[in-house]
Amino acid sequence: MKARNILLGLAAGAAAGYAAARAYEAVRIVRDSEPAARRRDAAAYGALRRALSVTGIARSLAGSAALAYGPVGKRLERSVRALPPWLRASAFVAQVSALEAFIELPVDFVEGHAVERRFGLSEQSAASWLADYGKQSALGGAVAAGLSGILSAVLRRFPNSWPYVSSVGVFPLLLLANIVIPLYVLPMFNTYEPLTGPLEERLRRLAARYGVGDAEILRMNMSKQTKKANAFVIGIGNTHRIVVGDTLIEHFPEEEIEFVVAHELGHYVSRDTWRMIAIGQVTATAVLFGAFAALRQAQDDEARAQDDEGSALKLARIQLWATLLSQVLRPALSAFARSREWAADRFALETTRAPHVGASAFRRLRDQNLAEDEQPAWYEFIFSTHPSLKARIEALENA
């Protein structure tokens, strides 16, 4: 117990110190009348992004551990005990979400907004970024509080079989997310307008070949947040939308845009959305049962005395174990995602029969998005959901 408390203290101290350092840096950036010099260095940008990604995971685990077993979590739980049992978990998570949003504000400002501007990948103002951050935090907090209330009710009603009941509820939630996000969430952050003109006609002919000629083809003002170019197909059933970023439209020739959209259409034709829903279901089930087993194994007399089966604090401990287990599963999930990207590349090649156009499009994406040709093998194995651009370009050139 003493060793655990020491480790928790170190984790909480490291996380707090990191956030404080970022807060100091954020204040300096805001006060500095001279913006940082712009750099177009893909290697430096990639190395920095990798370091921030790994650091972010470590901070997330440290923060989750401190919340689950440290004094802050216990204090927050005591603050909601006067509420009705059905409301305690939601109130607890709402407080945690607000606290995290406050702590992460300077971190995200420096590591997201400031870094992107420093490397010439964004012109978004601080005020616009802050508005997006506020909407994202409020929406995320509301969803987390609502889902926590449901999970807490399941914990109270089914203390020994809650993973079974919870896993059954994952599938409808994933379906709902794939309907709600395209229609209601994404328009909160960007403007989506019908694409018109020759490009729209070209993309509609492409989509019609695969039974989605009546899909909405939309132009998104991606330039509001970034200079990076992208396109995507999102939604299921009647909510399917083909979305093309204005940054792609303005900087790429039509044949390259068609190849990029054909790649995204490949995900639709191959029903990758449904594949990802299935993978999400399997992953969530594994994580829920893993967290259940880990909590049962780690539970001691003190935990039993302090933590009833439906308590808010138990939710924090489930989250901690779920986060840990998700990281264990990450390499397998990344490998699956890369396999679907290869499949979409093959579909785009078969559809357009223009490998040189695809290779040119990937090179232009690499340059505009400040991407590296290759990432370190360890990072690609664990984290990358896309194959290296070098490998994808070579595959097209050799087709």
C-alpha positions as CSV (number, residue, x, y, z in Angstrom):
1,M,0.0,0.0,0.0
2,K,2.8,2.4,0.9
3,A,4.6,1.7,-2.4
4,R,1.4,2.3,-4.3
5,N,0.8,5.6,-2.6
6,I,4.4,6.7,-3.5
7,L,3.9,5.7,-7.1
8,L,0.6,7.5,-7.2
9,G,2.2,10.6,-5.7
10,L,5.0,10.5,-8.3
11,A,2.5,10.0,-11.2
12,A,0.2,12.9,-10.0
13,G,3.2,15.1,-9.4
14,A,4.7,14.5,-12.8
15,A,1.3,15.1,-14.5
16,A,0.7,18.3,-12.6
17,G,4.3,19.5,-13.3
18,Y,3.9,18.9,-17.0
19,A,0.6,20.8,-17.1
20,A,2.1,23.7,-15.1
21,A,5.0,23.9,-17.5
22,R,2.6,23.9,-20.5
23,A,0.6,26.6,-18.8
24,Y,3.6,28.8,-18.4
25,E,4.5,28.2,-22.0
26,A,1.0,29.0,-23.2
27,V,1.1,32.3,-21.3
28,R,4.4,33.2,-23.0
29,I,2.9,32.4,-26.4
30,V,-0.2,34.5,-25.8
31,R,1.9,37.5,-24.6
32,D,4.5,37.3,-27.3
33,S,3.7,39.8,-30.0
34,E,6.1,38.2,-32.4
35,P,4.8,34.8,-33.7
36,A,7.3,31.9,-33.7
37,A,9.2,31.4,-36.9
38,R,7.5,29.1,-39.3
39,R,9.2,25.8,-40.1
40,R,8.5,23.4,-42.9
41,D,10.5,20.4,-41.6
42,A,8.7,17.1,-41.9
43,A,11.3,15.2,-39.9
44,A,11.2,17.7,-37.0
45,Y,7.4,17.8,-37.1
46,G,7.1,14.0,-37.1
47,A,9.5,13.5,-34.3
48,L,7.8,16.1,-32.2
49,R,4.3,14.6,-32.9
50,R,5.6,11.1,-31.9
51,A,7.1,12.5,-28.6
52,L,3.9,14.3,-27.8
53,S,1.8,11.2,-28.6
54,V,3.8,8.9,-26.3
55,T,3.9,11.6,-23.6
56,G,0.2,12.0,-23.9
57,I,-0.5,8.3,-23.3
58,A,1.8,8.3,-20.2
59,R,0.1,11.4,-18.8
60,S,-3.3,9.9,-19.4
61,L,-2.4,6.7,-17.6
62,A,-0.8,8.7,-14.7
63,G,-3.9,10.9,-14.4
64,S,-6.2,8.0,-14.5
65,A,-4.3,6.1,-11.8
66,A,-4.2,9.2,-9.6
67,L,-7.9,9.7,-10.0
68,A,-8.8,6.0,-9.4
69,Y,-6.7,5.5,-6.3
70,G,-5.5,8.9,-5.1
71,P,-7.0,11.5,-2.8
72,V,-8.5,13.7,-5.6
73,G,-10.8,10.9,-6.8
74,K,-11.9,10.1,-3.2
75,R,-12.6,13.8,-2.5
76,L,-14.7,14.1,-5.7
77,E,-16.6,11.0,-4.8
78,R,-17.4,12.3,-1.3
79,S,-18.7,15.5,-2.9
80,V,-21.5,13.7,-4.7
81,R,-22.6,11.3,-1.9
82,A,-25.4,13.6,-0.9
83,L,-27.0,13.2,-4.3
84,P,-29.4,10.4,-5.3
85,P,-27.5,7.2,-6.2
86,W,-28.6,7.4,-9.9
87,L,-27.1,10.8,-10.2
88,R,-23.8,10.4,-8.4
89,A,-21.8,8.8,-11.2
90,S,-22.8,11.5,-13.7
91,A,-22.0,14.3,-11.3
92,F,-18.7,12.7,-10.5
93,V,-17.7,12.4,-14.1
94,A,-19.0,15.9,-14.9
95,Q,-16.6,17.2,-12.3
96,V,-13.7,15.1,-13.6
97,S,-14.4,16.3,-17.2
98,A,-14.4,19.9,-16.1
99,L,-11.2,19.5,-14.2
100,E,-9.5,17.7,-17.1
101,A,-10.7,20.4,-19.5
102,F,-9.2,23.1,-17.3
103,I,-5.9,21.2,-16.8
104,E,-5.6,20.2,-20.5
105,L,-6.4,23.6,-21.9
106,P,-2.8,25.0,-21.9
107,V,-1.4,21.6,-22.9
108,D,-3.7,21.3,-25.9
109,F,-3.1,25.0,-26.8
110,V,0.7,24.5,-26.9
111,E,0.8,21.0,-28.3
112,G,-2.1,21.5,-30.8
113,H,-2.7,25.0,-31.8
114,A,0.8,26.5,-31.2
115,V,2.7,23.6,-32.7
116,E,0.5,23.5,-35.9
117,R,1.0,27.3,-36.4
118,R,4.8,27.0,-35.7
119,F,5.1,24.5,-38.5
120,G,3.0,26.5,-40.9
121,L,0.1,24.0,-40.9
122,S,-2.6,26.3,-39.5
123,E,-3.8,29.9,-39.6
124,Q,-6.5,29.4,-37.0
125,S,-6.7,32.2,-34.5
126,A,-6.4,31.5,-30.7
127,A,-10.0,32.7,-30.2
128,S,-11.4,30.3,-32.9
129,W,-9.3,27.4,-31.5
130,L,-10.6,28.2,-28.0
131,A,-14.2,28.2,-29.2
132,D,-13.6,24.7,-30.8
133,Y,-11.9,23.5,-27.6
134,G,-14.9,24.7,-25.5
135,K,-17.4,23.0,-27.7
136,Q,-15.4,19.8,-27.8
137,S,-14.9,19.7,-24.0
138,A,-18.6,20.5,-23.2
139,L,-19.8,17.8,-25.7
140,G,-17.3,15.2,-24.5
141,G,-18.1,15.9,-20.8
142,A,-21.9,15.7,-21.4
143,V,-21.5,12.4,-23.3
144,A,-19.2,10.9,-20.7
145,A,-21.5,11.9,-17.8
146,G,-24.5,10.4,-19.5
147,L,-22.7,7.1,-20.3
148,S,-21.3,6.9,-16.8
149,G,-24.7,7.2,-15.3
150,I,-25.9,4.3,-17.4
151,L,-22.9,2.2,-16.6
152,S,-23.3,3.0,-12.9
153,A,-26.9,1.8,-13.0
154,V,-25.7,-1.4,-14.6
155,L,-23.0,-1.9,-11.9
156,R,-25.6,-1.5,-9.2
157,R,-28.2,-3.8,-10.8
158,F,-25.7,-6.5,-12.0
159,P,-22.7,-6.3,-9.6
160,N,-21.3,-9.7,-10.7
161,S,-22.3,-9.7,-14.4
162,W,-22.0,-6.1,-15.5
163,P,-19.5,-6.8,-18.3
164,Y,-22.1,-9.0,-20.1
165,V,-24.8,-6.4,-19.9
166,S,-22.5,-3.5,-20.7
167,S,-21.0,-5.3,-23.7
168,V,-24.5,-5.8,-25.1
169,G,-25.0,-2.1,-25.1
170,V,-21.9,-1.3,-27.0
171,F,-23.2,-2.2,-30.5
172,P,-26.3,0.2,-30.4
173,L,-24.1,3.0,-29.1
174,L,-21.6,2.5,-32.0
175,L,-24.5,2.6,-34.4
176,L,-25.9,5.7,-32.9
177,A,-22.5,7.4,-33.0
178,N,-22.1,6.7,-36.7
179,I,-25.5,8.4,-37.3
180,V,-25.3,11.3,-34.9
181,I,-21.7,12.4,-35.5
182,P,-22.0,13.1,-39.3
183,L,-25.4,14.8,-39.0
184,Y,-25.1,16.8,-35.8
185,V,-21.6,16.8,-34.3
186,L,-19.3,17.6,-37.2
187,P,-21.4,20.6,-38.3
188,M,-20.8,22.2,-34.9
189,F,-17.1,22.7,-35.9
190,N,-17.2,23.2,-39.6
191,T,-19.4,24.3,-42.5
192,Y,-20.6,21.6,-44.9
193,E,-21.9,22.8,-48.2
194,P,-23.0,20.8,-51.3
195,L,-20.1,20.6,-53.8
196,T,-21.1,21.9,-57.2
197,G,-19.5,22.1,-60.7
198,P,-17.4,19.8,-62.8
199,L,-15.7,18.2,-59.8
200,E,-19.0,17.3,-58.2
201,E,-20.2,15.7,-61.5
202,R,-16.9,13.7,-61.7
203,L,-17.2,12.4,-58.2
204,R,-20.9,11.6,-58.5
205,R,-20.1,9.5,-61.6
206,L,-17.5,7.7,-59.6
207,A,-19.9,7.1,-56.7
208,A,-22.7,6.0,-59.0
209,R,-20.5,3.1,-60.3
210,Y,-20.8,1.6,-56.8
211,G,-24.4,2.3,-55.9
212,V,-24.0,5.6,-54.0
213,G,-24.6,8.1,-56.8
214,D,-27.3,9.8,-54.7
215,A,-25.0,10.3,-51.7
216,E,-24.4,13.8,-50.5
217,I,-21.1,15.2,-51.8
218,L,-20.0,18.0,-49.5
219,R,-17.3,20.6,-49.4
220,M,-15.9,21.2,-45.9
221,N,-14.1,24.4,-44.8
222,M,-11.2,22.4,-43.4
223,S,-9.0,25.5,-43.8
224,K,-10.7,26.9,-40.7
225,Q,-8.5,24.7,-38.6
226,T,-5.7,23.4,-40.8
227,K,-3.8,23.6,-44.1
228,K,-3.7,19.9,-44.3
229,A,-5.7,18.3,-47.1
230,N,-8.1,15.4,-46.7
231,A,-11.3,13.8,-47.8
232,F,-13.4,11.1,-46.1
233,V,-16.6,9.1,-46.4
234,I,-18.6,9.0,-43.2
235,G,-21.9,7.6,-41.9
236,I,-23.9,4.5,-42.4
237,G,-27.1,3.8,-44.4
238,N,-28.8,7.0,-45.5
239,T,-26.4,9.1,-43.6
240,H,-23.4,8.3,-45.9
241,R,-21.6,11.5,-47.0
242,I,-18.7,12.0,-49.2
243,V,-16.7,15.0,-47.7
244,V,-13.9,16.8,-49.5
245,G,-11.9,19.4,-47.7
246,D,-11.5,22.8,-49.3
247,T,-7.7,22.4,-48.8
248,L,-7.8,19.4,-51.1
249,I,-10.0,21.1,-53.7
250,E,-7.9,24.3,-53.8
251,H,-4.4,22.6,-54.1
252,F,-5.0,19.4,-56.0
253,P,-5.9,18.7,-59.7
254,E,-9.2,17.0,-60.3
255,E,-7.7,13.6,-61.2
256,E,-5.8,13.5,-58.0
257,I,-8.9,14.5,-56.0
258,E,-10.7,11.7,-57.7
259,F,-8.1,9.2,-56.7
260,V,-8.2,10.3,-53.1
261,V,-12.0,10.1,-53.0
262,A,-11.8,6.7,-54.7
263,H,-9.6,5.5,-51.9
264,E,-12.2,6.8,-49.4
265,L,-15.0,5.2,-51.4
266,G,-13.1,2.0,-51.2
267,H,-13.7,2.0,-47.4
268,Y,-17.5,2.4,-48.1
269,V,-17.7,-0.3,-50.8
270,S,-15.7,-2.7,-48.6
271,R,-18.1,-1.9,-45.7
272,D,-15.2,-0.8,-43.5
273,T,-17.5,1.2,-41.3
274,W,-19.3,-2.0,-40.4
275,R,-15.9,-3.7,-39.9
276,M,-14.8,-1.0,-37.5
277,I,-18.1,-1.3,-35.6
278,A,-17.5,-5.0,-35.3
279,I,-13.9,-4.4,-34.2
280,G,-15.1,-1.8,-31.7
281,Q,-17.6,-4.3,-30.3
282,V,-15.0,-7.0,-29.9
283,T,-12.4,-4.6,-28.4
284,A,-14.9,-3.0,-26.0
285,T,-16.1,-6.5,-24.8
286,A,-12.5,-7.6,-24.3
287,V,-11.7,-4.4,-22.4
288,L,-14.8,-4.6,-20.2
289,F,-14.1,-8.3,-19.2
290,G,-10.4,-7.5,-18.7
291,A,-11.2,-4.6,-16.4
292,F,-13.7,-6.8,-14.5
293,A,-11.0,-9.5,-14.0
294,A,-8.3,-7.0,-13.1
295,L,-10.6,-5.3,-10.5
296,R,-11.5,-8.6,-9.0
297,Q,-7.9,-9.6,-8.8
298,A,-6.6,-6.4,-7.4
299,Q,-9.4,-5.8,-4.9
300,D,-8.3,-5.8,-1.3
301,D,-10.1,-5.2,2.1
302,E,-9.6,-1.5,2.0
303,A,-11.0,-1.2,-1.5
304,R,-14.0,-3.3,-0.5
305,A,-14.7,-1.1,2.4
306,Q,-14.5,2.1,0.4
307,D,-15.9,1.1,-2.9
308,D,-19.5,-0.2,-3.2
309,E,-20.4,-1.9,-6.4
310,G,-22.1,1.1,-8.0
311,S,-19.8,3.9,-6.8
312,A,-18.4,6.6,-8.9
313,L,-14.9,5.8,-7.8
314,K,-15.3,2.3,-9.2
315,L,-16.0,3.9,-12.6
316,A,-12.6,5.7,-12.4
317,R,-10.9,2.3,-11.7
318,I,-12.7,0.7,-14.6
319,Q,-11.5,3.6,-16.8
320,L,-7.9,3.1,-15.7
321,W,-7.9,-0.6,-16.5
322,A,-9.8,0.0,-19.7
323,T,-7.1,2.5,-20.7
324,L,-4.3,0.1,-19.9
325,L,-5.9,-2.8,-21.8
326,S,-6.6,-0.6,-24.8
327,Q,-2.9,0.2,-25.1
328,V,-2.1,-3.5,-25.0
329,L,-4.5,-4.1,-27.9
330,R,-3.4,-1.0,-29.9
331,P,-0.8,-2.8,-32.1
332,A,-3.4,-5.3,-33.3
333,L,-5.9,-2.6,-33.9
334,S,-3.3,-0.5,-35.8
335,A,-2.4,-3.5,-37.9
336,F,-6.0,-4.1,-38.9
337,A,-6.4,-0.4,-39.8
338,R,-3.3,-0.5,-42.0
339,S,-4.7,-3.6,-43.8
340,R,-7.8,-1.7,-44.6
341,E,-5.8,1.3,-45.9
342,W,-3.9,-1.1,-48.3
343,A,-7.3,-2.5,-49.4
344,A,-8.6,1.0,-50.1
345,D,-5.4,1.9,-52.1
346,R,-6.0,-1.2,-54.2
347,F,-9.6,-0.3,-54.8
348,A,-8.6,3.2,-55.9
349,L,-6.1,1.8,-58.3
350,E,-8.5,-0.7,-59.8
351,T,-11.2,2.1,-60.0
352,T,-9.1,4.8,-61.6
353,R,-6.4,2.7,-63.4
354,A,-4.0,5.6,-62.9
355,P,-1.2,4.6,-60.6
356,H,0.9,7.6,-61.6
357,V,-2.0,9.9,-60.5
358,G,-2.2,8.1,-57.2
359,A,1.5,8.3,-56.6
360,S,1.4,12.0,-57.4
361,A,-1.5,12.6,-55.1
362,F,0.3,10.9,-52.2
363,R,3.4,13.0,-52.8
364,R,1.3,16.2,-52.8
365,L,-0.4,15.0,-49.6
366,R,3.0,14.3,-48.1
367,D,4.2,17.8,-48.9
368,Q,1.1,19.7,-47.9
369,N,0.5,17.8,-44.7
370,L,4.2,17.9,-43.8
371,A,4.2,14.1,-43.5
372,E,7.3,11.9,-43.4
373,D,8.0,9.2,-46.0
374,E,8.6,6.7,-43.2
375,Q,8.1,6.6,-39.5
376,P,10.2,4.5,-37.1
377,A,9.3,0.9,-37.3
378,W,8.4,0.7,-33.7
379,Y,6.0,3.6,-34.0
380,E,4.3,2.3,-37.1
381,F,3.9,-1.1,-35.4
382,I,2.2,0.2,-32.3
383,F,0.5,3.4,-33.3
384,S,0.2,4.0,-37.1
385,T,-3.2,3.4,-38.6
386,H,-1.8,4.1,-42.1
387,P,1.1,2.4,-43.9
388,S,4.1,4.6,-44.6
389,L,3.8,6.9,-47.6
390,K,7.0,5.6,-49.0
391,A,5.6,2.1,-49.2
392,R,2.3,3.2,-50.6
393,I,3.9,5.3,-53.3
394,E,6.3,2.5,-54.2
395,A,3.3,0.1,-54.5
396,L,1.6,2.4,-57.0
397,E,4.8,3.0,-59.0
398,N,5.3,-0.7,-59.3
399,A,1.7,-1.5,-60.2
